[in-house]
Amino acid sequence: LHKPTHCTNRRTAQTDALQQAAPDFRRRTAQTAPREHDIAKSTSHRMASCPLSYRLGARALRAAQTVQCQTLYAVGGLYGNMHALSAIRERAAQELTPPTLIFNGDFNFFNCEPSWWHDLNRDIMRSPRHIATAGNVEVESSAIAPSGLGCGCGYPAYVSTGVVERSDRIVAALRAAAAAA
C-alpha cells in the first residue's frame, strides 16, 4: 500500500518515551532471557505445522472478498484494547476519505469477560468499513472443542514454557468468555 499524500507521520510523546526506554528494555530482556533447560522443556508445546483448520485452499482464496478502498488501516493484534480502538477510530476520522479498517486477527486476546468479548466484536462488526479476519486467538477460543494446540500461537522453540502455558491458560479463559458472550 502506498501512503496517500495527505497522511503525515506524527511522532508522539509515547513514541519518544518508548525510544528512551529501549536501552532499559533490552537490558531487562537479556537478563530474563529463557535458559537452555526452559527452552528444551517448552518444545513439547510447539506446533509441528499449521492445523488444517488454519489453512485456506485455492477455492477459498478465489472466493475471498476483494477490498477496494482509497485508504486502508490494517489493525493487527488489537488484543481487546478498546482504548486503542478508540484512538484508531479518532485517527481514521481525520482522513479526507473514510478508511476501511481490516482487523487481521487476535483482536480478542485478553477479552476474558463475556461482556468484553461481546462489546468488542459487536463494535468491530457493526461498521460496514470494518472487516475482521480470524487469528489463532479467534479460531482457538471460539472452537466448540479445543484443538489440542493450546493457544495456537506456534511459538518458536526459544520461548519459555511459562510464556506458552500462560497463553494457553488465557485462551482457555477466552473460550469460556466467547461461549458465554
Salt bridges, closest charged atoms under 4 A:
ASP16 OD1 - ARG11 NH2 2.24
ASP24 OD1 - ARG27 NH2 2.44
ASP24 OD2 - ARG28 NH1 2.43
ASP38 OD2 - ARG35 NH2 3.77
ASP38 OD1 - HIS37 NE2 3.44
GLU95 OE1 - HIS6 NE2 2.85
ASP119 OD1 - HIS118 ND1 3.37
ASP119 OD1 - ARG122 NH1 3.38
ASP123 OD2 - ARG89 NH1 2.79
ASP123 OD1 - ARG126 NH2 2.88
GLU165 OE2 - HIS45 NE2 3.81
